Amino acid sequence: MKNKILKTAITNAVLTAGHVFLIASFFFHVEQIFGSDKPDTVLAPMMMLLLFVSSAGLTGWLVFGRPVMWYLDGHKSEAVRLLGQTLGWLFTITFLVFLAFYFSTR
């Protein structure tokens, strides 16, 4: 069970980081995709809020989905361990991204 928890935690953390990468790439290239000469409409803020809500939902599902299911099924210690390991791997990935950013700007 411990290997399953570790594998699931790493998978969820990597998928979450990949999702964040895709969203960040979209924001980085949004002007090239849509152009800067588009008229101001309610659609741009609506698109951004919908992207935010769907992104939060997907990230919440990846990080909290299985731990909540396991917790409700009575596997409380495994659920807490999975959540902790997933967050730990996310913090590790975040730290590595910060290091990459730091060394790329020197």
mmCIF file of the C-alpha atoms, coordinates in Angstrom:
data_MODEL
# 
_entry.id   MODEL 
# 
loop_
_atom_site.group_PDB 
_atom_site.id 
_atom_site.type_symbol 
_atom_site.label_atom_id 
_atom_site.label_alt_id 
_atom_site.label_comp_id 
_atom_site.label_asym_id 
_atom_site.label_entity_id 
_atom_site.label_seq_id 
_atom_site.pdbx_PDB_ins_code 
_atom_site.Cartn_x 
_atom_site.Cartn_y 
_atom_site.Cartn_z 
_atom_site.occupancy 
_atom_site.B_iso_or_equiv 
_atom_site.pdbx_formal_charge 
_atom_site.auth_seq_id 
_atom_site.auth_comp_id 
_atom_site.auth_asym_id 
_atom_site.auth_atom_id 
_atom_site.pdbx_PDB_model_num 
ATOM 1   C CA . MET A 1 1   ? 0.000   0.000  0.000   1.00 0.00 ? 1   MET A CA 1 
ATOM 2   C CA . LYS A 1 2   ? 2.910   2.370  0.731   1.00 0.00 ? 2   LYS A CA 1 
ATOM 3   C CA . ASN A 1 3   ? 4.204   2.027  -2.838  1.00 0.00 ? 3   ASN A CA 1 
ATOM 4   C CA . LYS A 1 4   ? 0.719   2.726  -4.175  1.00 0.00 ? 4   LYS A CA 1 
ATOM 5   C CA . ILE A 1 5   ? 0.492   5.863  -2.051  1.00 0.00 ? 5   ILE A CA 1 
ATOM 6   C CA . LEU A 1 6   ? 3.904   7.097  -3.200  1.00 0.00 ? 6   LEU A CA 1 
ATOM 7   C CA . LYS A 1 7   ? 3.143   6.351  -6.864  1.00 0.00 ? 7   LYS A CA 1 
ATOM 8   C CA . THR A 1 8   ? -0.238  8.081  -6.622  1.00 0.00 ? 8   THR A CA 1 
ATOM 9   C CA . ALA A 1 9   ? 1.256   11.092 -4.840  1.00 0.00 ? 9   ALA A CA 1 
ATOM 10  C CA . ILE A 1 10  ? 3.988   11.523 -7.456  1.00 0.00 ? 10  ILE A CA 1 
ATOM 11  C CA . THR A 1 11  ? 1.509   11.053 -10.309 1.00 0.00 ? 11  THR A CA 1 
ATOM 12  C CA . ASN A 1 12  ? -0.909  13.621 -8.869  1.00 0.00 ? 12  ASN A CA 1 
ATOM 13  C CA . ALA A 1 13  ? 1.881   16.121 -8.200  1.00 0.00 ? 13  ALA A CA 1 
ATOM 14  C CA . VAL A 1 14  ? 3.349   15.752 -11.701 1.00 0.00 ? 14  VAL A CA 1 
ATOM 15  C CA . LEU A 1 15  ? -0.092  16.033 -13.330 1.00 0.00 ? 15  LEU A CA 1 
ATOM 16  C CA . THR A 1 16  ? -0.818  19.143 -11.267 1.00 0.00 ? 16  THR A CA 1 
ATOM 17  C CA . ALA A 1 17  ? 2.537   20.672 -12.234 1.00 0.00 ? 17  ALA A CA 1 
ATOM 18  C CA . GLY A 1 18  ? 1.853   19.813 -15.877 1.00 0.00 ? 18  GLY A CA 1 
ATOM 19  C CA . HIS A 1 19  ? -1.541  21.469 -15.666 1.00 0.00 ? 19  HIS A CA 1 
ATOM 20  C CA . VAL A 1 20  ? 0.034   24.584 -14.136 1.00 0.00 ? 20  VAL A CA 1 
ATOM 21  C CA . PHE A 1 21  ? 2.641   24.570 -16.914 1.00 0.00 ? 21  PHE A CA 1 
ATOM 22  C CA . LEU A 1 22  ? -0.078  24.465 -19.576 1.00 0.00 ? 22  LEU A CA 1 
ATOM 23  C CA . ILE A 1 23  ? -2.027  27.307 -17.976 1.00 0.00 ? 23  ILE A CA 1 
ATOM 24  C CA . ALA A 1 24  ? 1.147   29.382 -17.539 1.00 0.00 ? 24  ALA A CA 1 
ATOM 25  C CA . SER A 1 25  ? 2.086   28.734 -21.170 1.00 0.00 ? 25  SER A CA 1 
ATOM 26  C CA . PHE A 1 26  ? -1.370  29.872 -22.229 1.00 0.00 ? 26  PHE A CA 1 
ATOM 27  C CA . PHE A 1 27  ? -0.994  33.113 -20.251 1.00 0.00 ? 27  PHE A CA 1 
ATOM 28  C CA . PHE A 1 28  ? 2.495   33.647 -21.658 1.00 0.00 ? 28  PHE A CA 1 
ATOM 29  C CA . HIS A 1 29  ? 1.251   33.320 -25.255 1.00 0.00 ? 29  HIS A CA 1 
ATOM 30  C CA . VAL A 1 30  ? -2.287  34.710 -24.907 1.00 0.00 ? 30  VAL A CA 1 
ATOM 31  C CA . GLU A 1 31  ? -1.486  37.914 -26.805 1.00 0.00 ? 31  GLU A CA 1 
ATOM 32  C CA . GLN A 1 32  ? 0.013   35.945 -29.687 1.00 0.00 ? 32  GLN A CA 1 
ATOM 33  C CA . ILE A 1 33  ? -2.995  33.623 -29.755 1.00 0.00 ? 33  ILE A CA 1 
ATOM 34  C CA . PHE A 1 34  ? -5.752  36.236 -29.589 1.00 0.00 ? 34  PHE A CA 1 
ATOM 35  C CA . GLY A 1 35  ? -3.907  39.403 -30.625 1.00 0.00 ? 35  GLY A CA 1 
ATOM 36  C CA . SER A 1 36  ? -3.885  42.695 -28.795 1.00 0.00 ? 36  SER A CA 1 
ATOM 37  C CA . ASP A 1 37  ? -6.278  44.536 -31.117 1.00 0.00 ? 37  ASP A CA 1 
ATOM 38  C CA . LYS A 1 38  ? -9.420  42.713 -29.994 1.00 0.00 ? 38  LYS A CA 1 
ATOM 39  C CA . PRO A 1 39  ? -12.266 44.934 -28.749 1.00 0.00 ? 39  PRO A CA 1 
ATOM 40  C CA . ASP A 1 40  ? -13.026 45.003 -25.047 1.00 0.00 ? 40  ASP A CA 1 
ATOM 41  C CA . THR A 1 41  ? -15.952 42.723 -24.297 1.00 0.00 ? 41  THR A CA 1 
ATOM 42  C CA . VAL A 1 42  ? -17.226 40.786 -21.338 1.00 0.00 ? 42  VAL A CA 1 
ATOM 43  C CA . LEU A 1 43  ? -15.923 37.599 -22.965 1.00 0.00 ? 43  LEU A CA 1 
ATOM 44  C CA . ALA A 1 44  ? -12.269 38.093 -21.945 1.00 0.00 ? 44  ALA A CA 1 
ATOM 45  C CA . PRO A 1 45  ? -12.915 38.326 -18.181 1.00 0.00 ? 45  PRO A CA 1 
ATOM 46  C CA . MET A 1 46  ? -15.519 35.592 -18.498 1.00 0.00 ? 46  MET A CA 1 
ATOM 47  C CA . MET A 1 47  ? -12.994 33.343 -20.230 1.00 0.00 ? 47  MET A CA 1 
ATOM 48  C CA . MET A 1 48  ? -10.381 34.028 -17.548 1.00 0.00 ? 48  MET A CA 1 
ATOM 49  C CA . LEU A 1 49  ? -12.788 33.343 -14.683 1.00 0.00 ? 49  LEU A CA 1 
ATOM 50  C CA . LEU A 1 50  ? -14.005 30.128 -16.295 1.00 0.00 ? 50  LEU A CA 1 
ATOM 51  C CA . LEU A 1 51  ? -10.403 29.054 -16.804 1.00 0.00 ? 51  LEU A CA 1 
ATOM 52  C CA . PHE A 1 52  ? -9.680  29.859 -13.153 1.00 0.00 ? 52  PHE A CA 1 
ATOM 53  C CA . VAL A 1 53  ? -12.686 27.911 -11.857 1.00 0.00 ? 53  VAL A CA 1 
ATOM 54  C CA . SER A 1 54  ? -12.061 24.873 -14.059 1.00 0.00 ? 54  SER A CA 1 
ATOM 55  C CA . SER A 1 55  ? -8.366  24.946 -13.181 1.00 0.00 ? 55  SER A CA 1 
ATOM 56  C CA . ALA A 1 56  ? -9.140  25.109 -9.465  1.00 0.00 ? 56  ALA A CA 1 
ATOM 57  C CA . GLY A 1 57  ? -11.567 22.215 -9.862  1.00 0.00 ? 57  GLY A CA 1 
ATOM 58  C CA . LEU A 1 58  ? -9.063  20.029 -11.691 1.00 0.00 ? 58  LEU A CA 1 
ATOM 59  C CA . THR A 1 59  ? -6.247  20.863 -9.288  1.00 0.00 ? 59  THR A CA 1 
ATOM 60  C CA . GLY A 1 60  ? -8.507  20.248 -6.292  1.00 0.00 ? 60  GLY A CA 1 
ATOM 61  C CA . TRP A 1 61  ? -9.535  16.903 -7.726  1.00 0.00 ? 61  TRP A CA 1 
ATOM 62  C CA . LEU A 1 62  ? -5.910  15.885 -8.357  1.00 0.00 ? 62  LEU A CA 1 
ATOM 63  C CA . VAL A 1 63  ? -4.705  16.916 -4.900  1.00 0.00 ? 63  VAL A CA 1 
ATOM 64  C CA . PHE A 1 64  ? -7.732  16.232 -2.680  1.00 0.00 ? 64  PHE A CA 1 
ATOM 65  C CA . GLY A 1 65  ? -9.953  13.812 -4.618  1.00 0.00 ? 65  GLY A CA 1 
ATOM 66  C CA . ARG A 1 66  ? -8.500  10.446 -3.708  1.00 0.00 ? 66  ARG A CA 1 
ATOM 67  C CA . PRO A 1 67  ? -7.497  11.409 -0.134  1.00 0.00 ? 67  PRO A CA 1 
ATOM 68  C CA . VAL A 1 68  ? -11.084 12.494 0.575   1.00 0.00 ? 68  VAL A CA 1 
ATOM 69  C CA . MET A 1 69  ? -12.463 9.274  -0.936  1.00 0.00 ? 69  MET A CA 1 
ATOM 70  C CA . TRP A 1 70  ? -10.048 7.156  1.104   1.00 0.00 ? 70  TRP A CA 1 
ATOM 71  C CA . TYR A 1 71  ? -10.816 9.130  4.253   1.00 0.00 ? 71  TYR A CA 1 
ATOM 72  C CA . LEU A 1 72  ? -14.555 8.661  3.811   1.00 0.00 ? 72  LEU A CA 1 
ATOM 73  C CA . ASP A 1 73  ? -14.015 4.940  3.130   1.00 0.00 ? 73  ASP A CA 1 
ATOM 74  C CA . GLY A 1 74  ? -12.317 4.594  6.520   1.00 0.00 ? 74  GLY A CA 1 
ATOM 75  C CA . HIS A 1 75  ? -8.683  4.578  5.327   1.00 0.00 ? 75  HIS A CA 1 
ATOM 76  C CA . LYS A 1 76  ? -7.853  7.683  7.324   1.00 0.00 ? 76  LYS A CA 1 
ATOM 77  C CA . SER A 1 77  ? -4.117  7.197  7.849   1.00 0.00 ? 77  SER A CA 1 
ATOM 78  C CA . GLU A 1 78  ? -3.557  6.318  4.182   1.00 0.00 ? 78  GLU A CA 1 
ATOM 79  C CA . ALA A 1 79  ? -5.590  9.355  3.110   1.00 0.00 ? 79  ALA A CA 1 
ATOM 80  C CA . VAL A 1 80  ? -3.564  11.701 5.287   1.00 0.00 ? 80  VAL A CA 1 
ATOM 81  C CA . ARG A 1 81  ? -0.313  10.111 4.101   1.00 0.00 ? 81  ARG A CA 1 
ATOM 82  C CA . LEU A 1 82  ? -1.351  10.489 0.443   1.00 0.00 ? 82  LEU A CA 1 
ATOM 83  C CA . LEU A 1 83  ? -2.310  14.135 0.915   1.00 0.00 ? 83  LEU A CA 1 
ATOM 84  C CA . GLY A 1 84  ? 0.934   14.858 2.749   1.00 0.00 ? 84  GLY A CA 1 
ATOM 85  C CA . GLN A 1 85  ? 3.070   13.136 0.145   1.00 0.00 ? 85  GLN A CA 1 
ATOM 86  C CA . THR A 1 86  ? 1.250   14.824 -2.732  1.00 0.00 ? 86  THR A CA 1 
ATOM 87  C CA . LEU A 1 87  ? 1.765   18.229 -1.154  1.00 0.00 ? 87  LEU A CA 1 
ATOM 88  C CA . GLY A 1 88  ? 5.370   17.338 -0.372  1.00 0.00 ? 88  GLY A CA 1 
ATOM 89  C CA . TRP A 1 89  ? 6.053   16.462 -4.001  1.00 0.00 ? 89  TRP A CA 1 
ATOM 90  C CA . LEU A 1 90  ? 4.293   19.650 -5.131  1.00 0.00 ? 90  LEU A CA 1 
ATOM 91  C CA . PHE A 1 91  ? 6.501   21.695 -2.799  1.00 0.00 ? 91  PHE A CA 1 
ATOM 92  C CA . THR A 1 92  ? 9.549   19.865 -4.147  1.00 0.00 ? 92  THR A CA 1 
ATOM 93  C CA . ILE A 1 93  ? 8.547   20.599 -7.752  1.00 0.00 ? 93  ILE A CA 1 
ATOM 94  C CA . THR A 1 94  ? 7.864   24.228 -6.795  1.00 0.00 ? 94  THR A CA 1 
ATOM 95  C CA . PHE A 1 95  ? 11.302  24.504 -5.192  1.00 0.00 ? 95  PHE A CA 1 
ATOM 96  C CA . LEU A 1 96  ? 12.948  23.041 -8.309  1.00 0.00 ? 96  LEU A CA 1 
ATOM 97  C CA . VAL A 1 97  ? 11.087  25.534 -10.513 1.00 0.00 ? 97  VAL A CA 1 
ATOM 98  C CA . PHE A 1 98  ? 12.254  28.376 -8.264  1.00 0.00 ? 98  PHE A CA 1 
ATOM 99  C CA . LEU A 1 99  ? 15.836  27.096 -8.530  1.00 0.00 ? 99  LEU A CA 1 
ATOM 100 C CA . ALA A 1 100 ? 15.551  26.827 -12.322 1.00 0.00 ? 100 ALA A CA 1 
ATOM 101 C CA . PHE A 1 101 ? 14.166  30.371 -12.480 1.00 0.00 ? 101 PHE A CA 1 
ATOM 102 C CA . TYR A 1 102 ? 16.901  31.694 -10.194 1.00 0.00 ? 102 TYR A CA 1 
ATOM 103 C CA . PHE A 1 103 ? 19.716  30.123 -12.190 1.00 0.00 ? 103 PHE A CA 1 
ATOM 104 C CA . SER A 1 104 ? 18.200  31.064 -15.548 1.00 0.00 ? 104 SER A CA 1 
ATOM 105 C CA . THR A 1 105 ? 18.136  34.747 -14.594 1.00 0.00 ? 105 THR A CA 1 
ATOM 106 C CA . ARG A 1 106 ? 21.752  34.972 -13.431 1.00 0.00 ? 106 ARG A CA 1 
# 
